[in-house]
Amino acid sequence: MYAPARSASRPRRRRLVAAFGILVFALLAAGCSDAGDGGPVWQSGAGPGPTGAATPVGASPSSKPDEPSETVSLAATGDVIMGNAPSRLPANGGKGFFDDVKAALKADLMMGNLEEPLTEDTGTGKCAPGATKCFQFRAPPGYAAHLRDAGFHLLNQANNHGYDYGPRGYENTKAALEAHGLKHTGAPGEITVVEVRGVKIAVLGFSAYAWSNDLNDIEAAKRVVAQATEQADLVVVQVHMGAEGADQTRVKPGTEMYAGENRGDPIRFSHAVIDAGADLVIGHSPHVLRGMEFYKGRLIAYSLGNFAGGGKSLSSTGRLGWGGVLKVSLTADGSFVDGGFTSTAMNGVGRPGIDGQHRGLGLVREVSKADFPKTGARLDANGRITAPAGG
């Protein structure tokens, strides 16, 4: 498996060297009498999310000091809208909105693409009164608690609805997330670093809009990813890319346009950020699922589709109603260990549930094979993801 070159100054290298030194000292002090070949393993600190300090808790007899023993699970969903205030909000104030999918939202780092501001400030909405072809969404700031209770740890704001209520709505969203212990990413130059199980993970958000890192400035994107590699062991790119619509399940080389907007070149962008050091690319924007491929040993999910559209904010018709939860396990050097995809579907009012028909999985399997015959991710009937031979 090919891994992109890494800077020797990255934290993972320092940690492995330090761990090796500590192990050698311990072996010498003990006279090597009962020494094994184990290295340190790690667990997150107190609390349910990825905010606690890493604490060494023992040794693994199966790992070697010159091999990264830390493995972390990362999971993500596509677009998340819980409702549209004031009149199109879910029952019970949104309590229990994610209950039907909560069991699937479990990982060391659980991420989602938040497609609405969390704000009560309605004075700066982007849509003119009475506009019929303009869409803006918002939910009360307290709805951040529903995201936390569902299992989310970090939300991406780099998308076309991040500024539905202007800069004040954007800042209010950040404050609401932080008030409920949630991380956020997506602002220009923003590198959000969280630590789980002793592994530092940087998450960056990109889109075609001024309030985020620029999807279409490839060289700038590579620079910010390179900066992130100096701050963390793993780098995750969240990116709002590609045209929208029920007919947009296929990924093709070249720039994609939608409503006069340049929504980027998904393949070129994804490959470029991996060349710069990204370990996982998670796409959204098309409102439908797209294929997955491996590039230089790193997984790209080109779109995770619609996950939740409370208050009928997103169409649940046909494949527009299909989404999923992507989960991958990576070692601290970015190597892919395992992965899985759980199909979800929205009901008539946009609430997500597990899809027993596995329609999303079927679609992802089909288009991954069709669009990337040599590099496409292999998904079995249970949703397990593996790399193609040589991938």
C-alpha positions in Angstrom: 0.0 0.0 0.0 1.4 3.4 -1.0 1.5 6.1 1.6 2.2 9.8 0.8 5.5 11.1 2.1 5.3 12.6 5.6 7.4 15.3 7.3 9.8 13.9 9.8 8.7 16.7 12.2 5.1 15.5 12.5 3.8 14.6 16.0 3.5 10.9 15.2 7.2 10.6 14.5 8.1 12.4 17.7 5.7 10.1 19.7 7.1 6.9 18.2 10.6 8.0 18.8 9.8 8.9 22.4 7.9 5.6 22.9 10.9 3.7 21.6 13.2 5.5 24.0 11.0 4.8 27.0 10.7 1.2 26.1 14.5 0.8 25.7 15.1 2.4 29.1 12.5 0.2 30.7 14.1 -3.0 29.2 17.6 -2.0 30.4 16.3 -1.2 33.9 14.6 -4.5 34.2 17.6 -6.4 32.9 15.4 -7.6 30.0 14.2 -10.4 32.3 10.5 -10.4 31.4 10.6 -8.0 28.5 8.3 -8.5 25.6 8.2 -6.6 22.3 5.1 -4.5 23.2 4.7 -0.8 22.7 2.3 1.6 24.4 -1.4 1.6 23.6 -3.7 4.6 24.3 -7.2 5.5 25.3 -9.1 8.8 25.3 -9.5 10.7 28.6 -12.6 11.1 30.6 -15.8 12.0 28.9 -17.8 10.6 25.9 -16.2 12.7 23.2 -12.7 13.2 21.8 -11.8 16.0 24.2 -9.9 14.2 27.0 -6.2 14.0 27.3 -4.5 10.8 26.1 -3.3 8.5 28.8 -1.0 5.5 28.4 -2.7 2.4 29.9 -0.5 -0.5 29.2 1.4 -2.5 26.6 0.3 -4.5 23.7 2.1 -7.8 23.3 1.5 -7.9 19.5 2.9 -4.6 18.5 6.5 -3.6 17.9 8.1 -0.2 19.0 8.9 0.8 15.5 5.3 0.2 14.3 2.4 2.6 15.0 0.1 0.6 17.4 -2.6 3.3 17.7 -5.8 2.6 15.7 -8.7 5.1 15.7 -12.1 4.9 14.2 -13.5 7.9 12.2 -17.1 8.1 11.1 -19.1 10.6 9.0 -22.5 11.4 7.6 -23.6 13.6 4.7 -25.9 16.6 5.0 -27.6 17.2 8.3 -30.6 19.5 8.7 -32.7 19.1 11.8 -35.6 21.4 10.8 -36.3 25.0 9.6 -37.4 27.5 12.2 -39.8 28.8 13.1 -42.5 26.6 11.7 -40.9 23.5 10.2 -39.3 22.0 13.3 -39.6 18.3 14.4 -41.9 17.2 17.2 -40.9 17.4 20.8 -38.5 20.2 20.1 -36.2 17.9 18.2 -35.7 15.5 21.1 -35.1 12.0 19.9 -34.7 13.1 16.3 -31.7 10.9 15.8 -32.8 8.0 18.0 -33.3 5.6 15.0 -29.7 5.9 13.9 -28.0 6.6 17.1 -26.5 3.1 17.3 -24.7 3.7 14.1 -23.2 7.0 15.2 -20.4 5.6 17.3 -16.7 6.2 16.6 -13.7 7.8 18.2 -14.5 10.8 16.1 -18.0 11.2 14.7 -18.4 13.9 12.1 -21.3 15.4 10.1 -21.9 18.1 7.5 -24.2 20.7 9.2 -26.3 22.3 6.4 -27.9 25.0 8.6 -27.0 27.7 11.0 -28.0 27.3 14.7 -29.2 30.8 15.5 -32.1 33.0 16.6 -30.8 36.0 14.7 -33.1 36.3 11.6 -32.2 39.8 10.5 -29.6 38.7 8.0 -31.2 35.9 6.0 -29.9 35.6 2.5 -33.4 35.1 0.9 -35.6 38.1 0.0 -39.1 38.0 1.4 -41.3 35.9 -0.8 -38.5 34.4 -2.8 -39.4 31.0 -4.3 -36.1 29.9 -5.7 -34.0 30.7 -2.7 -33.5 28.3 0.2 -32.3 29.2 3.7 -32.4 27.1 6.8 -31.9 27.5 10.5 -32.6 25.7 13.8 -32.5 27.0 17.4 -29.1 27.1 19.0 -30.3 24.5 21.6 -30.5 21.9 18.8 -26.8 21.5 19.2 -27.7 19.3 22.2 -29.4 16.9 19.8 -26.3 16.6 17.8 -24.2 15.9 20.9 -26.7 13.4 22.3 -26.8 11.6 18.9 -23.1 11.0 19.1 -21.6 13.7 16.9 -18.3 15.2 18.0 -17.5 17.6 15.1 -19.6 19.5 12.5 -18.5 20.9 9.2 -19.7 24.4 8.3 -18.0 24.7 4.9 -21.1 24.4 2.6 -23.6 26.6 0.7 -25.8 27.0 3.8 -23.2 28.0 6.3 -23.9 31.7 5.7 -27.7 31.5 5.3 -28.0 34.1 8.1 -24.7 35.9 7.4 -21.7 36.2 9.6 -23.7 36.6 12.8 -25.6 33.3 12.1 -22.2 31.6 11.4 -20.7 32.8 14.6 -23.8 32.0 16.6 -23.6 28.4 15.2 -20.0 28.1 16.4 -21.0 29.4 19.8 -23.9 26.9 20.0 -21.7 24.0 19.1 -19.0 25.0 21.5 -21.6 25.4 24.3 -22.5 21.8 24.0 -19.0 20.5 23.8 -18.9 20.1 20.0 -16.1 21.0 17.6 -16.5 22.7 14.3 -14.4 23.3 11.2 -14.6 25.0 7.8 -13.5 28.7 8.2 -10.6 29.9 6.0 -7.4 28.7 7.4 -9.2 26.8 10.3 -7.4 23.6 11.3 -9.4 21.9 14.0 -7.4 19.4 15.9 -8.9 16.8 18.2 -7.1 14.0 20.1 -8.4 10.5 20.6 -6.6 7.4 21.8 -3.4 9.3 21.8 -3.7 10.2 18.1 -4.1 13.8 16.9 -6.6 14.3 14.1 -6.8 17.5 12.1 -10.1 18.3 10.2 -10.4 21.0 7.6 -13.5 22.1 5.6 -13.6 23.3 1.9 -16.3 24.6 -0.3 -16.7 27.1 -3.2 -17.7 29.9 -0.8 -15.8 32.8 0.8 -16.6 31.7 4.3 -14.5 28.5 3.9 -11.3 27.2 2.5 -11.5 27.5 -1.3 -12.2 24.2 -3.1 -11.2 25.7 -6.4 -7.8 27.1 -5.3 -5.9 23.8 -5.4 -2.5 25.2 -4.5 -3.9 27.0 -1.4 -5.7 23.8 -0.5 -2.5 21.9 -0.6 -0.8 24.5 1.6 -3.4 24.4 4.3 -3.4 20.6 4.3 0.4 20.6 4.5 0.1 22.9 7.5 -2.3 20.5 9.1 0.2 17.6 8.7 2.6 19.5 11.0 -0.1 19.8 13.7 -1.6 16.3 13.7 -1.0 12.6 12.9 -4.0 12.3 10.7 -5.7 14.8 8.4 -9.3 14.6 7.4 -10.7 16.8 4.6 -14.4 17.6 4.6 -15.4 19.1 1.2 -18.6 20.4 -0.3 -18.0 19.6 -4.0 -19.9 18.6 -7.1 -23.2 19.4 -8.8 -26.6 18.7 -7.1 -29.5 16.5 -8.1 -31.0 13.0 -8.3 -29.0 12.4 -11.5 -25.6 13.4 -10.0 -24.5 10.0 -8.7 -21.6 9.6 -11.1 -18.1 11.1 -10.7 -16.4 12.2 -13.9 -13.1 14.0 -14.5 -13.4 17.7 -14.8 -15.2 20.7 -13.3 -18.8 20.5 -12.1 -21.2 23.4 -12.3 -24.4 24.0 -10.5 -26.7 27.1 -10.7 -23.9 29.0 -12.3 -21.5 28.1 -9.5 -18.1 26.3 -10.0 -18.5 23.4 -7.6 -14.9 22.2 -8.3 -13.2 19.2 -9.9 -13.9 16.5 -7.3 -11.2 14.0 -8.6 -8.5 16.6 -9.1 -9.2 18.2 -5.7 -9.3 15.0 -3.8 -6.1 13.6 -5.3 -4.3 16.9 -4.7 -5.1 17.1 -1.0 -4.0 13.5 -0.6 -0.8 14.3 -2.4 -0.4 17.1 0.2 -0.9 14.7 3.2 -4.6 14.1 3.7 -5.5 10.7 5.0 -9.3 10.7 4.4 -11.5 12.8 2.1 -15.3 13.1 2.8 -17.5 14.7 0.2 -21.0 16.1 0.2 -23.0 18.6 -1.8 -24.7 16.5 -4.6 -27.6 15.4 -2.2 -27.1 11.8 -3.5 -24.6 9.1 -2.7 -21.5 8.8 -5.0 -18.8 6.2 -5.4 -15.7 5.7 -3.3 -12.1 5.1 -4.4 -8.7 4.6 -3.0 -5.9 6.9 -4.1 -2.4 6.1 -2.8 -3.9 4.0 0.0 -6.3 6.8 1.2 -10.1 6.5 0.9 -12.2 9.2 -0.9 -15.9 9.1 -0.4 -17.1 11.5 -3.1 -20.5 12.1 -1.5 -22.4 10.7 1.5 -25.7 12.0 0.3 -28.6 13.3 2.5 -28.6 12.1 6.1 -31.3 14.2 7.7 -33.7 16.8 6.4 -36.0 17.7 9.2 -39.2 19.6 8.4 -39.0 18.3 4.9 -36.0 20.6 4.3 -34.4 18.0 2.0 -36.3 15.8 -0.5 -36.7 12.2 0.5 -37.9 11.1 -2.9 -36.0 8.1 -4.4 -32.3 8.2 -4.1 -32.4 11.7 -2.7 -33.6 10.1 0.5 -30.7 7.7 0.8 -27.7 8.3 2.9 -25.3 6.5 5.1 -22.8 6.4 7.9 -19.2 5.8 6.7 -16.8 4.4 9.3 -13.1 3.7 8.8 -10.3 2.6 11.1 -6.9 4.1 10.5 -3.5 3.7 12.2 -1.7 6.8 13.3 0.4 6.8 10.1 -2.8 7.0 8.0 -2.8 3.3 6.9 -6.3 2.0 6.2 -7.2 -0.9 8.5 -10.9 -1.5 7.9 -14.1 0.3 6.9 -17.8 0.0 6.7 -20.9 1.6 5.3 -24.4 1.6 7.0 -27.3 2.5 4.8 -29.8 5.1 6.1 -32.9 6.7 4.7 -35.1 9.7 5.5 -38.8 9.2 6.2 -41.4 11.6 4.8 -40.6 14.4 7.3 -36.8 14.0 6.9 -36.0 12.0 10.0 -33.2 9.5 9.5 -33.4 5.8 10.1 -31.5 2.6 9.3 -32.4 1.4 5.8 -33.1 -2.4 6.0 -33.2 -2.5 2.2 -29.6 -1.3 2.0 -30.5 0.8 -1.0 -27.7 3.2 -0.5 -25.1 0.5 -0.1 -26.3 -1.0 -3.4 -25.9 2.3 -5.1 -22.4 3.0 -3.7 -21.3 -0.5 -4.7 -22.6 0.0 -8.3 -21.1 3.5 -8.9 -17.8 2.8 -7.2 -17.2 -0.1 -9.6 -18.5 1.8 -12.7 -16.6 5.1 -12.0 -13.4 3.6 -10.7 -13.0 0.1 -12.1 -9.4 -0.2 -11.0 -9.3 2.1 -7.9 -12.8 1.9 -6.6 -13.5 0.8 -3.0 -14.8 -2.8 -2.7 -17.9 -3.0 -0.6 -19.4 -6.4 0.2 -23.1 -7.2 0.9 -22.7 -6.3 4.5 -21.1 -2.9 3.7 -17.5 -3.8 4.7 -15.0 -1.7 2.7 -11.7 -3.0 1.5 -9.1 -1.6 -0.9 -8.7 -3.0 -4.4 -5.7 -5.1 -5.2 -2.8 -2.7 -5.4 -4.9 0.2 -3.9 
